[in-house]
C-alpha cells in the first residue's frame, strides 16, 4: 500500500501537483525558510459516504502561530475492491481512512527522519498526531476506542473530533 501512496500526485494549493519526493522537498523548504518557528506535521483522511468512496489523505504542516501548508492525495480503488464499501458500510470506510492515515504517516515519518536527519538537526518540529474523523458525538462514537487503538499501535497520538481538523476540515474539503 505504501507504494500506492508514494506513487502518483499530491495536490498543494500553492504548488499544484507534486510527487511524494517533491512534497518532502516542499516541507523541508517551508521549515528551513523560517526555522525559528515550531512546526507540527499531521496526517488525516476522510471519505464521502457513497457506494464508490475515494479517500483524500492530507499532510498538514503548521507553522505555529503563522499559518501552514497542506498536501493532499486522493486514493481511488478499483470497483472490485470498492465492493467492500457498498451499501455504505461506514465502519469499514472509517477503518480504511485510519489505515491510510497510518500508512502515510509511517512512510512520511521514516522519510522525514532520513531526510531531515541528514540535513539539519536544528529543525524544530514534531510529527506525532494522526487526526481521525470520529468523535464522541454521532454514530462514530462507537468506533472511537478502536480507531484510537489502531493509531496508537502505529506509534502516533490520535486526535478525534472536534480537534481532528486535518481529517474533518482539510481532507473533508476534498470529498
N, CA and C atoms as a LAMMPS dump frame, in Angstrom:
ITEM: TIMESTEP
0
ITEM: NUMBER OF ATOMS
525
ITEM: BOX BOUNDS ff ff ff
-5.0000000000000000e+02 5.0000000000000000e+02
-5.0000000000000000e+02 5.0000000000000000e+02
-5.0000000000000000e+02 5.0000000000000000e+02
ITEM: ATOMS id mol type element x y z
1 1 1 N 0.827 -1.2 0
2 1 2 C 0 0 0
3 1 3 C 0.865 1.255 0
4 2 1 N 2.013 1.239 0.713
5 2 2 C 2.821 2.462 0.756
6 2 3 C 3.282 2.876 -0.628
7 3 1 N 3.496 1.908 -1.519
8 3 2 C 3.894 2.27 -2.884
9 3 3 C 2.774 3.031 -3.583
10 4 1 N 1.525 2.61 -3.351
11 4 2 C 0.395 3.317 -3.946
12 4 3 C 0.304 4.739 -3.408
13 5 1 N 0.599 4.886 -2.132
14 5 2 C 0.567 6.216 -1.532
15 5 3 C 1.722 7.055 -2.075
16 6 1 N 2.884 6.43 -2.18
17 6 2 C 4.096 7.141 -2.605
18 6 3 C 4.025 7.548 -4.081
19 7 1 N 3.427 6.7 -4.905
20 7 2 C 3.327 6.985 -6.343
21 7 3 C 2.157 7.915 -6.609
22 8 1 N 2.192 8.565 -7.746
23 8 2 C 1.106 9.476 -8.087
24 8 3 C 1.363 10.866 -7.56
25 9 1 N 0.327 11.657 -7.544
26 9 2 C 0.46 13.087 -7.251
27 9 3 C -0.248 13.486 -5.967
28 10 1 N 0.376 14.4 -5.249
29 10 2 C -0.24 15.088 -4.134
30 10 3 C -0.574 16.49 -4.641
31 11 1 N -1.693 17.022 -4.201
32 11 2 C -2.095 18.365 -4.596
33 11 3 C -1.742 19.353 -3.493
34 12 1 N -1.137 20.463 -3.881
35 12 2 C -0.864 21.572 -2.979
36 12 3 C -1.507 22.816 -3.586
37 13 1 N -2.357 23.532 -2.829
38 13 2 C -2.985 24.728 -3.389
39 13 3 C -1.961 25.77 -3.843
40 14 1 N -0.803 25.82 -3.197
41 14 2 C 0.197 26.832 -3.568
42 14 3 C 1.201 26.34 -4.606
43 15 1 N 1.361 25.02 -4.756
44 15 2 C 2.393 24.48 -5.66
45 15 3 C 1.852 23.578 -6.761
46 16 1 N 0.561 23.251 -6.721
47 16 2 C -0.007 22.371 -7.735
48 16 3 C 0.246 20.91 -7.415
49 17 1 N 0.325 20.081 -8.46
50 17 2 C 0.539 18.646 -8.278
51 17 3 C 2.014 18.343 -8.08
52 18 1 N 2.295 17.512 -7.066
53 18 2 C 3.667 17.179 -6.71
54 18 3 C 3.809 15.683 -6.48
55 19 1 N 4.956 15.141 -6.844
56 19 2 C 5.286 13.762 -6.498
57 19 3 C 5.649 13.725 -5.015
58 20 1 N 5.65 12.545 -4.412
59 20 2 C 5.937 12.403 -2.985
60 20 3 C 7.288 13.024 -2.613
61 21 1 N 8.317 12.766 -3.422
62 21 2 C 9.646 13.33 -3.116
63 21 3 C 9.641 14.862 -3.205
64 22 1 N 8.786 15.422 -4.056
65 22 2 C 8.662 16.885 -4.128
66 22 3 C 7.932 17.432 -2.898
67 23 1 N 6.983 16.665 -2.363
68 23 2 C 6.3 17.062 -1.127
69 23 3 C 7.328 17.149 0.005
70 24 1 N 8.213 16.164 0.075
71 24 2 C 9.26 16.159 1.099
72 24 3 C 10.135 17.41 0.952
73 25 1 N 10.514 17.738 -0.285
74 25 2 C 11.322 18.947 -0.527
75 25 3 C 10.574 20.203 -0.117
76 26 1 N 9.264 20.27 -0.413
77 26 2 C 8.462 21.435 -0.043
78 26 3 C 8.364 21.578 1.469
79 27 1 N 8.18 20.465 2.173
80 27 2 C 8.14 20.517 3.641
81 27 3 C 9.48 21.017 4.163
82 28 1 N 10.561 20.481 3.615
83 28 2 C 11.908 20.906 4.012
84 28 3 C 12.096 22.411 3.765
85 29 1 N 11.732 22.863 2.575
86 29 2 C 11.886 24.281 2.226
87 29 3 C 11.021 25.178 3.114
88 30 1 N 9.81 24.728 3.404
89 30 2 C 8.893 25.512 4.232
90 30 3 C 9.453 25.685 5.64
91 31 1 N 9.965 24.608 6.224
92 31 2 C 10.519 24.688 7.578
93 31 3 C 11.838 25.459 7.577
94 32 1 N 12.695 25.205 6.596
95 32 2 C 14.008 25.872 6.595
96 32 3 C 13.903 27.364 6.272
97 33 1 N 12.794 27.794 5.654
98 33 2 C 12.611 29.225 5.358
99 33 3 C 12.491 30.042 6.641
100 34 1 N 11.877 29.47 7.667
101 34 2 C 11.712 30.166 8.946
102 34 3 C 11.898 29.165 10.089
103 35 1 N 13.135 28.732 10.32
104 35 2 C 13.393 27.672 11.306
105 35 3 C 13.178 28.09 12.761
106 36 1 N 12.977 29.381 13.007
107 36 2 C 12.755 29.831 14.382
108 36 3 C 11.365 29.454 14.898
109 37 1 N 10.448 29.096 13.989
110 37 2 C 9.108 28.679 14.392
111 37 3 C 9.093 27.209 14.786
112 38 1 N 8.055 26.824 15.532
113 38 2 C 7.812 25.413 15.835
114 38 3 C 6.813 24.89 14.804
115 39 1 N 7.049 23.693 14.296
116 39 2 C 6.207 23.104 13.254
117 39 3 C 5.563 21.822 13.758
118 40 1 N 4.313 21.642 13.383
119 40 2 C 3.564 20.439 13.712
120 40 3 C 3.165 19.787 12.393
121 41 1 N 3.563 18.549 12.185
122 41 2 C 3.202 17.807 10.974
123 41 3 C 2.142 16.788 11.378
124 42 1 N 1.04 16.787 10.638
125 42 2 C -0.138 15.987 10.994
126 42 3 C -0.665 15.305 9.734
127 43 1 N -1.21 14.106 9.902
128 43 2 C -1.835 13.381 8.801
129 43 3 C -3.288 13.102 9.171
130 44 1 N -4.171 13.176 8.173
131 44 2 C -5.58 12.844 8.385
132 44 3 C -6.225 12.433 7.076
133 45 1 N -7.352 11.729 7.172
134 45 2 C -8.045 11.228 5.978
135 45 3 C -9.547 11.341 6.192
136 46 1 N -10.267 11.455 5.104
137 46 2 C -11.727 11.474 5.135
138 46 3 C -12.215 10.698 3.917
139 47 1 N -13.51 10.513 3.808
140 47 2 C -14.095 9.904 2.611
141 47 3 C -15.568 10.259 2.559
142 48 1 N -16.11 10.332 1.343
143 48 2 C -17.545 10.597 1.233
144 48 3 C -18.335 9.323 1.513
145 49 1 N -19.532 9.467 2.026
146 49 2 C -20.37 8.283 2.249
147 49 3 C -21.15 8.007 0.982
148 50 1 N -20.507 7.266 0.086
149 50 2 C -21.14 6.881 -1.18
150 50 3 C -20.768 5.441 -1.471
151 51 1 N -21.383 4.867 -2.49
152 51 2 C -21.086 3.481 -2.85
153 51 3 C -19.699 3.326 -3.452
154 52 1 N -19.144 4.4 -3.976
155 52 2 C -17.797 4.352 -4.551
156 52 3 C -16.936 5.439 -3.918
157 53 1 N -16.612 5.251 -2.651
158 53 2 C -15.846 6.302 -1.982
159 53 3 C -14.404 6.383 -2.481
160 54 1 N -13.837 7.544 -2.347
161 54 2 C -12.406 7.749 -2.534
162 54 3 C -11.919 8.318 -1.211
163 55 1 N -10.623 8.344 -1.033
164 55 2 C -10.075 8.683 0.272
165 55 3 C -9.023 9.775 0.147
166 56 1 N -9.396 11.039 0.372
167 56 2 C -8.39 12.098 0.376
168 56 3 C -7.584 12.045 1.676
169 57 1 N -6.267 11.833 1.546
170 57 2 C -5.397 11.836 2.722
171 57 3 C -4.556 13.103 2.675
172 58 1 N -4.462 13.767 3.82
173 58 2 C -3.807 15.072 3.879
174 58 3 C -2.582 15.03 4.785
175 59 1 N -1.551 15.735 4.342
176 59 2 C -0.392 16.046 5.169
177 59 3 C -0.51 17.534 5.462
178 60 1 N -0.595 17.891 6.735
179 60 2 C -0.707 19.289 7.131
180 60 3 C 0.572 19.668 7.874
181 61 1 N 1.165 20.794 7.475
182 61 2 C 2.359 21.31 8.142
183 61 3 C 1.989 22.678 8.703
184 62 1 N 1.891 22.75 10.038
185 62 2 C 1.527 24.005 10.696
186 62 3 C 2.773 24.726 11.172
187 63 1 N 2.867 25.976 10.829
188 63 2 C 3.893 26.866 11.38
189 63 3 C 3.186 27.573 12.534
190 64 1 N 3.442 27.109 13.753
191 64 2 C 2.677 27.534 14.919
192 64 3 C 2.565 29.055 15.009
193 65 1 N 1.318 29.513 14.981
194 65 2 C 1.039 30.938 15.074
195 65 3 C 1.197 31.7 13.776
196 66 1 N 1.563 30.992 12.679
197 66 2 C 1.817 31.714 11.426
198 66 3 C 1.385 30.915 10.191
199 67 1 N 0.251 30.231 10.287
200 67 2 C -0.29 29.563 9.114
201 67 3 C 0.24 28.165 8.89
202 68 1 N 0.155 27.718 7.652
203 68 2 C 0.594 26.37 7.345
204 68 3 C 0.43 26.042 5.878
205 69 1 N 0.755 24.819 5.552
206 69 2 C 0.634 24.269 4.199
207 69 3 C -0.018 22.898 4.309
208 70 1 N -0.633 22.46 3.219
209 70 2 C -1.084 21.074 3.209
210 70 3 C -0.889 20.48 1.829
211 71 1 N -0.82 19.158 1.819
212 71 2 C -0.644 18.368 0.611
213 71 3 C -1.674 17.254 0.691
214 72 1 N -2.383 17.008 -0.413
215 72 2 C -3.491 16.076 -0.378
216 72 3 C -3.405 15.105 -1.552
217 73 1 N -3.653 13.853 -1.255
218 73 2 C -3.696 12.834 -2.305
219 73 3 C -5.026 12.108 -2.206
220 74 1 N -5.721 11.998 -3.336
221 74 2 C -6.984 11.257 -3.366
222 74 3 C -6.683 9.818 -3.764
223 75 1 N -6.957 8.909 -2.846
224 75 2 C -6.765 7.486 -3.112
225 75 3 C -8.052 6.931 -3.717
226 76 1 N -7.921 6.352 -4.897
227 76 2 C -9.053 5.722 -5.58
228 76 3 C -8.758 4.234 -5.683
229 77 1 N -9.805 3.414 -5.66
230 77 2 C -9.64 1.973 -5.738
231 77 3 C -10.467 1.422 -6.886
232 78 1 N -10.052 0.266 -7.429
233 78 2 C -10.849 -0.361 -8.487
234 78 3 C -12.225 -0.786 -7.953
235 79 1 N -13.176 -0.884 -8.861
236 79 2 C -14.543 -1.242 -8.466
237 79 3 C -14.604 -2.547 -7.677
238 80 1 N -13.808 -3.537 -8.063
239 80 2 C -13.829 -4.824 -7.363
240 80 3 C -13.461 -4.644 -5.89
241 81 1 N -12.504 -3.796 -5.607
242 81 2 C -12.088 -3.537 -4.228
243 81 3 C -13.166 -2.742 -3.49
244 82 1 N -13.834 -1.844 -4.188
245 82 2 C -14.825 -0.975 -3.556
246 82 3 C -16.087 -1.71 -3.12
247 83 1 N -16.259 -2.953 -3.574
248 83 2 C -17.453 -3.713 -3.179
249 83 3 C -17.562 -3.824 -1.665
250 84 1 N -16.415 -3.814 -0.975
251 84 2 C -16.463 -3.907 0.49
252 84 3 C -17.106 -2.673 1.106
253 85 1 N -17.2 -1.58 0.36
254 85 2 C -17.794 -0.362 0.887
255 85 3 C -19.224 -0.154 0.391
256 86 1 N -19.717 -1.084 -0.417
257 86 2 C -21.067 -0.952 -0.968
258 86 3 C -22.094 -0.911 0.16
259 87 1 N -23.201 -0.324 -0.139
260 87 2 C -24.311 -0.202 0.802
261 87 3 C -23.867 0.535 2.071
262 88 1 N -22.939 1.466 1.896
263 88 2 C -22.483 2.367 2.95
264 88 3 C -22.094 1.62 4.225
265 89 1 N -21.117 0.726 4.078
266 89 2 C -20.56 0.094 5.262
267 89 3 C -19.599 1.1 5.879
268 90 1 N -20.167 2.022 6.625
269 90 2 C -19.412 3.165 7.117
270 90 3 C -18.298 2.766 8.064
271 91 1 N -18.447 1.678 8.801
272 91 2 C -17.381 1.269 9.719
273 91 3 C -16.128 0.861 8.947
274 92 1 N -16.307 0.098 7.887
275 92 2 C -15.148 -0.286 7.071
276 92 3 C -14.522 0.942 6.418
277 93 1 N -15.351 1.872 6.021
278 93 2 C -14.852 3.101 5.401
279 93 3 C -14.015 3.904 6.394
280 94 1 N -14.485 4.04 7.63
281 94 2 C -13.739 4.761 8.667
282 94 3 C -12.405 4.048 8.936
283 95 1 N -12.441 2.725 9.047
284 95 2 C -11.2 1.976 9.287
285 95 3 C -10.225 2.144 8.129
286 96 1 N -10.741 2.204 6.905
287 96 2 C -9.87 2.427 5.749
288 96 3 C -9.232 3.813 5.813
289 97 1 N -9.995 4.816 6.247
290 97 2 C -9.432 6.16 6.421
291 97 3 C -8.256 6.132 7.403
292 98 1 N -8.456 5.459 8.521
293 98 2 C -7.419 5.403 9.556
294 98 3 C -6.231 4.577 9.075
295 99 1 N -6.512 3.476 8.394
296 99 2 C -5.442 2.641 7.852
297 99 3 C -4.577 3.447 6.878
298 100 1 N -5.205 4.176 5.972
299 100 2 C -4.457 5.001 5.014
300 100 3 C -3.658 6.084 5.731
301 101 1 N -4.256 6.702 6.74
302 101 2 C -3.534 7.716 7.515
303 101 3 C -2.289 7.114 8.163
304 102 1 N -2.433 5.94 8.746
305 102 2 C -1.293 5.273 9.39
306 102 3 C -0.221 4.922 8.361
307 103 1 N -0.631 4.391 7.219
308 103 2 C 0.334 4.042 6.162
309 103 3 C 1.124 5.265 5.722
310 104 1 N 0.409 6.357 5.442
311 104 2 C 1.076 7.582 5.009
312 104 3 C 1.966 8.126 6.124
313 105 1 N 1.47 8.125 7.348
314 105 2 C 2.231 8.669 8.472
315 105 3 C 3.536 7.886 8.69
316 106 1 N 3.473 6.569 8.619
317 106 2 C 4.676 5.746 8.796
318 106 3 C 5.69 6.018 7.694
319 107 1 N 5.224 6.059 6.456
320 107 2 C 6.098 6.351 5.32
321 107 3 C 6.692 7.757 5.443
322 108 1 N 5.866 8.722 5.785
323 108 2 C 6.305 10.102 5.906
324 108 3 C 7.307 10.269 7.046
325 109 1 N 7.022 9.671 8.208
326 109 2 C 7.937 9.792 9.349
327 109 3 C 9.305 9.211 9.011
328 110 1 N 9.314 8.039 8.409
329 110 2 C 10.579 7.398 8.021
330 110 3 C 11.351 8.281 7.031
331 111 1 N 10.671 8.831 6.061
332 111 2 C 11.309 9.677 5.045
333 111 3 C 11.82 10.975 5.655
334 112 1 N 11.003 11.618 6.491
335 112 2 C 11.422 12.877 7.114
336 112 3 C 12.621 12.67 8.041
337 113 1 N 12.603 11.6 8.818
338 113 2 C 13.735 11.332 9.716
339 113 3 C 15.012 11.123 8.92
340 114 1 N 14.891 10.414 7.812
341 114 2 C 16.059 10.174 6.961
342 114 3 C 16.538 11.48 6.323
343 115 1 N 15.622 12.245 5.744
344 115 2 C 15.992 13.472 5.035
345 115 3 C 16.39 14.601 5.984
346 116 1 N 15.599 14.828 7.013
347 116 2 C 15.885 15.924 7.938
348 116 3 C 17.086 15.597 8.804
349 117 1 N 17.249 14.339 9.147
350 117 2 C 18.378 13.93 9.976
351 117 3 C 19.704 14.24 9.32
352 118 1 N 19.768 14.024 8.013
353 118 2 C 20.993 14.32 7.26
354 118 3 C 21.194 15.824 7.125
355 119 1 N 20.108 16.526 6.916
356 119 2 C 20.196 17.93 6.526
357 119 3 C 20.461 18.865 7.703
358 120 1 N 19.574 18.875 8.641
359 120 2 C 19.738 19.839 9.727
360 120 3 C 19.049 19.356 10.995
361 121 1 N 19.804 19.137 12.034
362 121 2 C 19.19 18.714 13.298
363 121 3 C 18.523 19.878 14.041
364 122 1 N 18.566 21.062 13.477
365 122 2 C 18.003 22.235 14.159
366 122 3 C 16.522 22.453 13.844
367 123 1 N 15.943 21.638 12.98
368 123 2 C 14.517 21.796 12.691
369 123 3 C 13.73 21.552 13.969
370 124 1 N 12.838 22.473 14.286
371 124 2 C 12.033 22.404 15.486
372 124 3 C 10.624 21.951 15.088
373 125 1 N 10.459 20.632 14.987
374 125 2 C 9.16 20.114 14.571
375 125 3 C 8.814 18.852 15.342
376 126 1 N 7.53 18.54 15.324
377 126 2 C 7.068 17.262 15.853
378 126 3 C 6.134 16.64 14.833
379 127 1 N 6.148 15.322 14.809
380 127 2 C 5.23 14.579 13.959
381 127 3 C 4.707 13.434 14.804
382 128 1 N 3.661 13.729 15.561
383 128 2 C 3.154 12.707 16.463
384 128 3 C 1.663 12.449 16.327
385 129 1 N 0.926 13.308 15.601
386 129 2 C -0.526 13.172 15.579
387 129 3 C -1.071 12.649 14.253
388 130 1 N -2.074 11.791 14.385
389 130 2 C -2.921 11.406 13.26
390 130 3 C -4.332 11.825 13.653
391 131 1 N -4.971 12.563 12.759
392 131 2 C -6.334 13.028 13.004
393 131 3 C -7.318 12.041 12.379
394 132 1 N -8.335 11.661 13.15
395 132 2 C -9.354 10.728 12.68
396 132 3 C -10.713 11.412 12.68
397 133 1 N -11.508 11.081 11.686
398 133 2 C -12.823 11.7 11.524
399 133 3 C -13.882 10.938 12.328
400 134 1 N -13.614 10.752 13.622
401 134 2 C -14.559 10.14 14.554
402 134 3 C -14.637 11.043 15.779
403 135 1 N -15.704 10.888 16.542
404 135 2 C -15.837 11.72 17.735
405 135 3 C -16.794 11.112 18.742
406 136 1 N -16.879 11.736 19.882
407 136 2 C -17.738 11.251 20.972
408 136 3 C -19.221 11.534 20.703
409 137 1 N -19.524 12.334 19.686
410 137 2 C -20.906 12.625 19.315
411 137 3 C -21.201 11.917 17.992
412 138 1 N -22.436 11.562 17.766
413 138 2 C -22.834 10.973 16.494
414 138 3 C -22.537 9.477 16.408
415 139 1 N -22.779 8.926 15.22
416 139 2 C -22.68 7.469 15.08
417 139 3 C -21.25 6.933 15.184
418 140 1 N -20.252 7.77 14.971
419 140 2 C -18.87 7.273 15.03
420 140 3 C -18.376 7.067 16.464
421 141 1 N -19.164 7.476 17.467
422 141 2 C -18.698 7.359 18.858
423 141 3 C -18.42 5.908 19.245
424 142 1 N -19.114 4.958 18.619
425 142 2 C -18.874 3.556 18.952
426 142 3 C -17.557 3.023 18.378
427 143 1 N -16.906 3.822 17.545
428 143 2 C -15.625 3.381 16.95
429 143 3 C -14.417 4.09 17.541
430 144 1 N -14.616 5.012 18.45
431 144 2 C -13.51 5.819 18.972
432 144 3 C -12.406 4.942 19.561
433 145 1 N -12.749 3.998 20.437
434 145 2 C -11.726 3.161 21.075
435 145 3 C -10.936 2.36 20.043
436 146 1 N -11.629 1.807 19.071
437 146 2 C -10.975 1.012 18.024
438 146 3 C -10.012 1.87 17.196
439 147 1 N -10.459 3.037 16.785
440 147 2 C -9.647 3.946 15.977
441 147 3 C -8.446 4.454 16.779
442 148 1 N -8.681 4.856 18.015
443 148 2 C -7.603 5.334 18.884
444 148 3 C -6.558 4.234 19.062
445 149 1 N -7.007 3.008 19.297
446 149 2 C -6.088 1.879 19.463
447 149 3 C -5.26 1.617 18.218
448 150 1 N -5.888 1.695 17.053
449 150 2 C -5.18 1.472 15.793
450 150 3 C -4.093 2.533 15.584
451 151 1 N -4.422 3.766 15.849
452 151 2 C -3.449 4.857 15.681
453 151 3 C -2.305 4.7 16.683
454 152 1 N -2.627 4.443 17.944
455 152 2 C -1.582 4.272 18.967
456 152 3 C -0.684 3.077 18.648
457 153 1 N -1.263 2.01 18.13
458 153 2 C -0.46 0.817 17.819
459 153 3 C 0.524 1.068 16.684
460 154 1 N 0.328 2.139 15.944
461 154 2 C 1.264 2.522 14.882
462 154 3 C 2.256 3.582 15.349
463 155 1 N 2.215 3.917 16.632
464 155 2 C 3.206 4.825 17.205
465 155 3 C 2.877 6.3 17.121
466 156 1 N 1.607 6.625 16.931
467 156 2 C 1.185 8.025 16.842
468 156 3 C 0.133 8.316 17.901
469 157 1 N -0.077 9.59 18.16
470 157 2 C -1.12 10.019 19.086
471 157 3 C -2.361 10.373 18.278
472 158 1 N -3.521 9.84 18.657
473 158 2 C -4.75 10.157 17.929
474 158 3 C -5.37 11.475 18.378
475 159 1 N -5.974 12.151 17.439
476 159 2 C -6.817 13.312 17.722
477 159 3 C -8.161 13.017 17.062
478 160 1 N -9.245 13.219 17.82
479 160 2 C -10.581 12.98 17.288
480 160 3 C -11.356 14.294 17.29
481 161 1 N -12.532 14.273 16.669
482 161 2 C -13.374 15.466 16.628
483 161 3 C -13.645 15.941 18.051
484 162 1 N -13.651 17.196 18.299
485 162 2 C -13.608 18.32 17.372
486 162 3 C -12.182 18.813 17.076
487 163 1 N -11.156 18.096 17.48
488 163 2 C -9.774 18.559 17.325
489 163 3 C -9.058 17.975 16.11
490 164 1 N -9.752 17.179 15.318
491 164 2 C -9.107 16.462 14.205
492 164 3 C -9.273 17.187 12.868
493 165 1 N -8.828 18.44 12.815
494 165 2 C -9.054 19.282 11.638
495 165 3 C -8.39 18.762 10.361
496 166 1 N -7.281 18.039 10.456
497 166 2 C -6.626 17.521 9.242
498 166 3 C -7.57 16.575 8.502
499 167 1 N -8.377 15.814 9.264
500 167 2 C -9.346 14.901 8.649
501 167 3 C -10.684 15.579 8.413
502 168 1 N -11.218 16.233 9.446
503 168 2 C -12.596 16.734 9.361
504 168 3 C -12.744 18.081 8.683
505 169 1 N -11.63 18.769 8.408
506 169 2 C -11.708 20.047 7.688
507 169 3 C -10.903 19.975 6.389
508 170 1 N -9.599 19.735 6.486
509 170 2 C -8.729 19.773 5.29
510 170 3 C -9.116 18.662 4.312
511 171 1 N -9.051 17.398 4.745
512 171 2 C -9.39 16.29 3.835
513 171 3 C -10.863 16.333 3.433
514 172 1 N -11.725 16.707 4.394
515 172 2 C -13.167 16.769 4.13
516 172 3 C -13.495 17.743 3.004
517 173 1 N -12.72 18.799 2.871
518 173 2 C -12.971 19.791 1.828
519 173 3 C -12.865 19.176 0.431
520 174 1 N -12.14 18.063 0.31
521 174 2 C -11.903 17.445 -0.992
522 174 3 C -12.698 16.149 -1.192
523 175 1 N -13.735 15.915 -0.347
524 175 2 C -14.583 14.742 -0.543
525 175 3 C -15.767 15.084 -1.426
